[in-house]
Each structure stands twice: as C-alpha cells, then as structure tokens.
Amino acid sequence: MLQRIENQLRRGEDVDKYIIKDFENTIHMKPPDVRGQNALPGLARRFPKVIITGMQKCGTGALKDAMTRSPYLAWSAHGESHFFDRQQNYNQGYQFYLDLQPEVGPEVTVFDKTPSLLTDSTIPPRVYAYNPNVKIIVILCEPAHRTLSHYLHAKAMMKSQEEENHNRHFNHDRMHLMNSDSFEEVIDSAISEIFENEEFVRSAVFDMKNEFRAHQATRAAFYRYVANPANFERIQSIPIQLVQRGLYGYYLNQWYNLFPKENILVISSTDMSQRPAKTIQAVQEFVGVPQTIDASNFYWNNETQHFCVMGPEETEPHCSRPSKHRSGNFEINPRTKILLNRLYQSVYQDLVDLVGRDLFADWGYE
C-alpha cells in the first residue's frame, strides 16, 4: 500500500497535460505512396517500414549492426538520414528521403536509424503523417549513465571537429565542453537552468542533507520546462540535452498517443549487450522478416568484453569500435549520481506505465 501511494505521489497529473500537440504547420500532410513504392518489382529504392528512433548512446549502433546482417533487412549507405529532425532535409520532401534509401528487392525491409528522433516533440506527428503503419523500435538504457555516455561522445566529437575544422554539422554549442567543464559541472549547470524558476524543486534536488521527497513536484517542473515553447532553443544546448533526453516516459508517450502499441517495440540496452541473439530474434519477429540471425551469429570478444556479430556471408565478425565503449572507464561522482537519480526516479513511473516493470528492473529504480 505504501509503495502504491508513493507511486501516485511521483506521478501526479497525467503526462498528457504537458505534451504539446499543435505541430500541423510543420508537417507534410500529403503522405508518400509507401505501399506502391515498396511493391515495385526488381531492385528499387524503398521507403523505410521501420524506424529506430532512439535512444542516443543506448546501443542503436549495435542494434543496426545486428539487423543489417540479415539478408531481409537493409539500411541506407548514407547513414543516419536525419530527415524528420533536420528542417533543411524535411523541407526537401519525401522524394529526398527516398533517394537516401538503398536499392533492394521487394523481399527486403528497409529501416531508418536516427536516434535523435525520440526526444523531439515535432517528430511523432511527422512520422505518423509519413506512414501511420510504420513500425518504431526504441532501445533504452539507464538514463543517468546515458548522460555520461552522451557527455563523453560530445567532447570526443568536439575534439574531432576542431581538428578537422570542416564538418558540415559542426556544433558550436560543444565548444565550452572542450575547455574546463567537468561532467559534474555540466550536470549541475543543466539542473540549475532547468529549475531556475522552481526554487522549491531546485533546493530539494540539490539538498544532500535531507531525504528527497519532492518526486511529484520535480516531475511536474521538469515536464513544464520541456513543454514550454520559450525553452525549445535552450533545450538544444548540450548541457540541457544531456539531462532532458532521459525523460523516456514523457517522450515515448507522444509516440504511443499516435501509433498502436503493437507497432512499437521497446528493448533494453542491457538485453542487447548481454543477450543479443534473443534481442535480435525479437526484433526480426516484430519487423516480420525470416529469422536468419540467431546465437550462431554472435561471438564474445574478450578484449572489448562485448559481443561481435557476423552475417551469413561474412568471413570475419564485426566488432564495435573501442570508442563506442568510452563510458566503461569512467565512474559518475556519487553526488552527481544522486542528483540524476532524483530526477529520473521522479519520472520513472511514466515509463513503467507504458512498458511494465520487468524490462528495466536492472536500473534499480524501484
């Protein structure tokens, strides 16, 4: 009984109250002929029937690597399309999107992987307008650790782009990460900014002397911040992104509001990392393609301590780059870990309401 009462306190009002729904003026309302294009005989470019929408730094690359070993699944050689989330791409229309896709036979299902799609509120309506029958795959990881992975990735990208000095997607917002800001300082500044107008919540989150009980107020304040159009530009800053992108339940709810539950598959990054064969079998079943990738395609790499994958026609296994496991050599400062846990435990029940308790029990949020 006490646990149920505590869960109610953490949830408060329904998450729908904080979701913005008026994005019609940013959507191509006339959909492409997905069915017709994908039914063409012979080799042809085909629209994606499956989209991996996230989550960034939770193993979408490993999932893509495993999926592309199937002869019945294909991904664009251009990489992540960023069609739905980059206005300059979306403005070019669906033919532009189709031109990014591979030429394959009608028996092959094309999928898109753009992990930044999950946490942008403009995206679910755009994807629904594109194809209301598209299937969505989401892979999630423990959100506090995800912030560290995102931070290390951003710093590495900044160093690489600074050296090359010609990357067309250069993000000037990463500049300050290259200087003196530690992970702990960045998280502190992000939390302070998110709750700058919520003195009670900010004080409670940073209070290390007393038991944290402001779950409901924290949840409401966090959701108010991300739903406020006045904050949309600020949310694009790296420090805010690190924290904001852990609001899994809030953003997933926007996809569930549009797409039937059977069209959304949520998987655990732990399962993908530790039980890849079982995970990819579930993915193949969900997508509706023959089961050609199984346990015989995965090999343990003692050096990286991760599984490698090998397709039916490959002679050597494909292993992820060491840079994909940067966060394994870092530990989050205990105080920062507490701060992040307070935020994400406050919103965890919204995720549980959508996918149940068992999938992410290893996070220890119960």
C-alpha positions as CSV (number, residue, x, y, z in Angstrom):
1,M,0.0,0.0,0.0
2,L,2.8,2.5,0.9
3,Q,4.6,1.7,-2.4
4,R,1.4,2.3,-4.4
5,I,0.8,5.7,-2.6
6,E,4.4,6.7,-3.2
7,N,4.0,5.8,-6.9
8,Q,0.9,8.0,-7.1
9,L,2.8,10.9,-5.5
10,R,5.6,10.5,-8.0
11,R,3.2,10.5,-11.0
12,G,0.8,13.3,-10.1
13,E,-1.1,14.6,-13.1
14,D,-1.3,12.6,-16.4
15,V,1.7,13.2,-18.6
16,D,-0.6,14.2,-21.5
17,K,-1.1,17.5,-19.7
18,Y,2.5,18.5,-20.5
19,I,2.6,17.4,-24.2
20,I,2.4,19.9,-27.0
21,K,0.2,18.7,-29.9
22,D,-0.1,21.6,-32.3
23,F,2.6,20.9,-34.9
24,E,0.3,20.8,-38.0
25,N,2.1,23.7,-39.6
26,T,5.4,21.9,-39.7
27,I,4.1,18.6,-41.3
28,H,3.9,17.4,-44.9
29,M,0.2,16.4,-44.8
30,K,0.2,14.5,-48.1
31,P,1.9,11.2,-47.5
32,P,4.1,9.4,-50.0
33,D,2.9,6.2,-51.7
34,V,4.9,3.9,-49.4
35,R,2.9,0.8,-50.3
36,G,3.2,1.3,-54.0
37,Q,6.9,2.2,-54.0
38,N,7.8,-0.8,-51.8
39,A,5.8,-3.2,-54.0
40,L,7.8,-2.4,-57.2
41,P,9.4,-5.5,-58.8
42,G,13.2,-5.9,-59.0
43,L,15.7,-3.6,-57.5
44,A,14.3,-0.3,-56.4
45,R,14.7,2.3,-53.7
46,R,12.2,1.6,-51.0
47,F,10.8,3.7,-48.2
48,P,11.7,2.6,-44.6
49,K,9.0,0.4,-43.0
50,V,10.8,0.5,-39.7
51,I,12.4,3.4,-37.8
52,I,14.8,3.2,-34.9
53,T,14.1,6.4,-33.1
54,G,16.4,6.2,-30.2
55,M,17.8,6.4,-27.7
56,Q,21.1,8.1,-28.4
57,K,24.0,6.4,-26.7
58,C,21.9,3.4,-25.7
59,G,23.1,0.9,-28.3
60,T,21.3,1.9,-31.5
61,G,24.6,1.3,-33.4
62,A,24.9,-2.3,-32.1
63,L,21.3,-2.9,-33.0
64,K,21.8,-1.6,-36.5
65,D,24.9,-3.7,-37.0
66,A,23.0,-6.9,-36.0
67,M,19.9,-6.1,-38.1
68,T,22.0,-5.4,-41.2
69,R,23.4,-8.9,-41.1
70,S,20.0,-10.2,-42.1
71,P,19.6,-10.5,-45.9
72,Y,16.0,-9.3,-45.4
73,L,16.9,-6.0,-43.7
74,A,18.7,-3.0,-45.2
75,W,19.9,0.3,-44.0
76,S,20.9,3.4,-46.0
77,A,24.6,3.6,-47.0
78,H,24.2,7.3,-46.3
79,G,24.0,6.6,-42.6
80,E,21.5,8.3,-40.3
81,S,19.1,10.2,-42.5
82,H,18.0,13.0,-40.1
83,F,15.1,13.5,-42.4
84,F,12.5,14.1,-39.9
85,D,14.5,16.1,-37.4
86,R,16.5,18.5,-39.6
87,Q,14.4,21.1,-41.2
88,Q,16.6,21.6,-44.2
89,N,16.2,17.9,-45.0
90,Y,12.5,17.6,-44.2
91,N,11.7,20.7,-46.4
92,Q,13.0,18.8,-49.4
93,G,10.1,16.3,-49.2
94,Y,9.7,12.6,-49.3
95,Q,11.5,12.1,-52.7
96,F,14.6,13.4,-50.9
97,Y,14.0,10.8,-48.2
98,L,13.5,8.0,-50.8
99,D,16.7,9.0,-52.6
100,L,18.7,8.3,-49.4
101,Q,17.5,4.7,-49.3
102,P,19.2,1.6,-50.7
103,E,18.1,-0.2,-53.9
104,V,16.8,-3.6,-52.8
105,G,14.4,-6.3,-53.8
106,P,10.7,-6.3,-52.6
107,E,11.5,-9.1,-50.2
108,V,13.8,-6.7,-48.2
109,T,12.6,-4.4,-45.5
110,V,14.4,-1.1,-45.3
111,F,14.9,0.6,-41.9
112,D,16.0,4.0,-40.8
113,K,18.0,4.7,-37.7
114,T,18.1,8.2,-36.3
115,P,18.4,8.1,-32.5
116,S,17.7,11.8,-32.0
117,L,14.1,11.3,-33.2
118,L,12.8,10.0,-29.9
119,T,13.1,13.2,-27.8
120,D,11.9,15.9,-30.3
121,S,8.2,16.6,-29.9
122,T,7.8,17.6,-33.5
123,I,8.8,14.2,-34.8
124,P,6.0,11.8,-33.9
125,P,3.4,13.8,-35.9
126,R,5.8,14.0,-38.9
127,V,6.4,10.2,-38.8
128,Y,2.7,9.5,-38.5
129,A,2.0,11.7,-41.5
130,Y,4.6,9.9,-43.4
131,N,3.2,6.4,-42.7
132,P,0.8,5.6,-39.8
133,N,1.7,1.9,-40.2
134,V,5.4,2.4,-39.8
135,K,7.0,0.3,-37.0
136,I,9.0,2.0,-34.3
137,I,11.9,0.5,-32.4
138,V,13.3,2.1,-29.3
139,I,16.3,0.9,-27.3
140,L,16.7,2.4,-23.8
141,C,19.5,2.4,-21.2
142,E,19.8,3.6,-17.6
143,P,19.4,7.3,-18.0
144,A,22.0,8.5,-15.5
145,H,24.7,6.5,-17.2
146,R,23.4,7.7,-20.6
147,T,24.1,11.3,-19.7
148,L,27.8,10.3,-19.1
149,S,28.0,8.5,-22.4
150,H,26.4,11.5,-24.2
151,Y,28.9,13.9,-22.5
152,L,31.9,11.8,-23.5
153,H,30.6,11.5,-27.0
154,A,30.0,15.2,-27.3
155,K,33.6,16.0,-26.1
156,A,35.1,13.5,-28.5
157,M,33.1,14.9,-31.4
158,M,34.1,18.4,-30.4
159,K,37.8,17.4,-30.5
160,S,37.4,15.6,-33.8
161,Q,35.5,18.5,-35.4
162,E,38.0,21.1,-34.1
163,E,40.9,19.1,-35.6
164,E,39.1,18.7,-39.0
165,N,37.5,22.1,-38.9
166,H,35.3,21.3,-41.8
167,N,32.5,19.2,-40.5
168,R,29.2,20.4,-42.0
169,H,27.3,19.6,-38.9
170,F,29.8,21.4,-36.6
171,N,28.0,22.2,-33.3
172,H,29.4,25.4,-31.8
173,D,27.5,24.6,-28.6
174,R,30.0,21.9,-27.8
175,M,32.8,24.5,-27.6
176,H,32.6,25.1,-23.9
177,L,32.9,21.3,-23.2
178,M,36.4,21.3,-24.6
179,N,37.6,23.8,-22.0
180,S,37.3,23.2,-18.3
181,D,33.8,22.0,-17.7
182,S,33.8,18.6,-16.0
183,F,30.8,16.2,-16.3
184,E,29.8,17.1,-12.7
185,E,29.9,20.9,-13.5
186,V,27.9,20.4,-16.7
187,I,25.2,18.4,-14.9
188,D,25.0,21.0,-12.1
189,S,24.5,23.8,-14.5
190,A,21.9,21.9,-16.5
191,I,19.8,21.1,-13.4
192,S,20.1,24.7,-12.2
193,E,18.9,26.1,-15.5
194,I,16.0,23.6,-15.8
195,F,14.7,24.5,-12.4
196,E,15.8,28.2,-12.3
197,N,12.2,29.3,-11.8
198,E,11.3,26.4,-9.5
199,E,13.1,27.3,-6.2
200,F,11.4,24.6,-4.2
201,V,12.4,21.8,-6.6
202,R,15.9,23.1,-7.2
203,S,16.6,23.3,-3.5
204,A,15.2,19.8,-2.9
205,V,17.2,18.2,-5.7
206,F,20.5,19.8,-4.5
207,D,19.8,19.1,-0.8
208,M,22.2,16.4,0.3
209,K,21.3,16.5,4.0
210,N,17.7,15.5,3.9
211,E,15.7,12.7,2.3
212,F,14.4,13.6,-1.1
213,R,10.6,13.5,-1.3
214,A,9.8,16.1,-4.0
215,H,9.2,13.5,-6.7
216,Q,5.9,14.8,-7.9
217,A,7.0,18.5,-7.9
218,T,10.2,17.6,-9.7
219,R,8.3,15.6,-12.3
220,A,5.8,18.4,-12.9
221,A,8.5,21.1,-13.1
222,F,10.7,19.1,-15.4
223,Y,7.8,18.5,-17.8
224,R,6.7,22.1,-17.7
225,Y,10.2,23.1,-18.7
226,V,10.5,20.8,-21.8
227,A,6.9,21.6,-22.9
228,N,7.4,25.4,-22.8
229,P,8.0,26.7,-26.3
230,A,10.1,29.5,-24.8
231,N,12.6,26.8,-23.8
232,F,12.8,25.0,-27.1
233,E,16.0,26.8,-28.2
234,R,17.7,26.3,-24.8
235,I,16.9,22.6,-24.9
236,Q,19.1,22.3,-28.0
237,S,22.2,23.1,-25.8
238,I,24.4,20.2,-24.9
239,P,24.1,20.5,-21.1
240,I,20.3,20.5,-21.2
241,Q,20.2,17.7,-23.8
242,L,22.3,15.5,-21.5
243,V,19.6,15.6,-18.9
244,Q,16.5,16.2,-20.9
245,R,16.9,13.1,-23.1
246,G,16.5,10.9,-20.1
247,L,12.7,11.7,-20.0
248,Y,11.9,8.4,-21.7
249,G,8.3,8.1,-20.5
250,Y,7.4,11.7,-21.4
251,Y,8.7,11.3,-25.0
252,L,7.6,7.7,-25.5
253,N,4.1,8.7,-24.5
254,Q,3.9,11.0,-27.5
255,W,4.6,8.1,-29.8
256,Y,2.1,5.8,-28.1
257,N,-0.5,8.6,-28.5
258,L,-0.3,8.3,-32.3
259,F,0.8,4.7,-33.0
260,P,-0.8,1.4,-31.9
261,K,1.1,-0.3,-29.2
262,E,1.7,-3.3,-31.4
263,N,3.7,-1.0,-33.8
264,I,6.2,0.0,-31.1
265,L,9.0,-2.3,-29.8
266,V,10.9,-1.1,-26.7
267,I,14.0,-3.1,-25.9
268,S,16.7,-2.9,-23.2
269,S,20.3,-2.0,-24.0
270,T,21.3,-4.5,-21.3
271,D,19.5,-7.2,-23.2
272,M,21.1,-6.1,-26.5
273,S,24.6,-6.1,-24.8
274,Q,24.3,-9.3,-22.8
275,R,21.7,-11.3,-24.7
276,P,22.0,-10.1,-28.3
277,A,20.7,-13.2,-30.0
278,K,17.4,-13.2,-28.0
279,T,17.0,-9.5,-28.7
280,I,17.6,-9.7,-32.4
281,Q,15.2,-12.6,-32.7
282,A,12.5,-10.5,-31.1
283,V,13.3,-7.7,-33.5
284,Q,13.1,-9.9,-36.5
285,E,9.7,-11.2,-35.3
286,F,8.5,-7.7,-34.7
287,V,9.6,-6.5,-38.1
288,G,8.1,-9.6,-39.8
289,V,11.2,-11.0,-41.6
290,P,12.6,-14.5,-41.6
291,Q,14.7,-15.5,-38.6
292,T,18.2,-15.6,-40.2
293,I,20.2,-14.1,-37.3
294,D,20.5,-16.2,-34.2
295,A,23.0,-17.2,-31.5
296,S,25.4,-18.6,-34.1
297,N,26.0,-15.1,-35.5
298,F,27.3,-13.7,-32.2
299,Y,30.9,-14.1,-30.8
300,W,32.3,-12.8,-27.5
301,N,35.2,-10.5,-27.8
302,N,37.5,-10.9,-24.7
303,E,39.3,-7.7,-25.5
304,T,36.3,-5.4,-25.6
305,Q,34.1,-7.5,-23.3
306,H,31.3,-7.2,-25.8
307,F,29.7,-9.4,-28.4
308,C,30.6,-9.2,-32.1
309,V,28.3,-10.1,-34.9
310,M,28.9,-11.9,-38.2
311,G,26.5,-12.2,-41.1
312,P,25.7,-15.4,-43.0
313,E,28.0,-14.4,-45.9
314,E,30.8,-12.8,-43.8
315,T,34.1,-14.4,-43.0
316,E,35.0,-12.3,-40.0
317,P,32.9,-11.0,-37.2
318,H,32.1,-7.3,-37.0
319,C,33.1,-5.7,-33.6
320,S,32.2,-2.3,-32.4
321,R,34.9,0.3,-32.2
322,P,36.5,0.9,-28.8
323,S,35.2,4.5,-28.9
324,K,31.7,3.0,-28.6
325,H,32.5,2.0,-25.0
326,R,34.1,5.2,-23.7
327,S,32.0,5.4,-20.6
328,G,33.2,1.9,-19.3
329,N,36.3,3.6,-18.0
330,F,34.5,6.3,-16.0
331,E,32.5,6.4,-12.8
332,I,29.9,9.0,-12.1
333,N,30.7,11.1,-9.0
334,P,28.4,9.8,-6.1
335,R,26.8,13.3,-5.6
336,T,26.1,13.7,-9.3
337,K,24.7,10.2,-9.4
338,I,22.3,11.1,-6.6
339,L,21.2,14.3,-8.4
340,L,20.5,12.4,-11.6
341,N,18.7,9.5,-9.8
342,R,16.4,12.0,-8.1
343,L,15.4,13.4,-11.5
344,Y,14.9,10.1,-13.2
345,Q,13.2,8.3,-10.4
346,S,10.7,11.1,-10.3
347,V,9.6,10.3,-13.9
348,Y,10.3,6.6,-14.0
349,Q,6.7,5.6,-13.3
350,D,5.6,7.1,-16.6
351,L,7.9,4.7,-18.4
352,V,6.7,1.8,-16.3
353,D,3.1,2.7,-17.2
354,L,4.0,2.2,-20.9
355,V,6.3,-0.9,-20.9
356,G,5.9,-2.5,-17.4
357,R,8.3,-3.1,-14.6
358,D,10.3,-6.0,-15.7
359,L,12.1,-4.6,-18.8
360,F,14.3,-2.2,-16.9
361,A,14.4,-3.7,-13.4
362,D,18.2,-3.7,-13.5
363,W,18.2,0.0,-13.2
364,G,17.3,-0.3,-9.5
365,Y,14.7,2.5,-9.6
366,E,12.0,0.6,-7.7
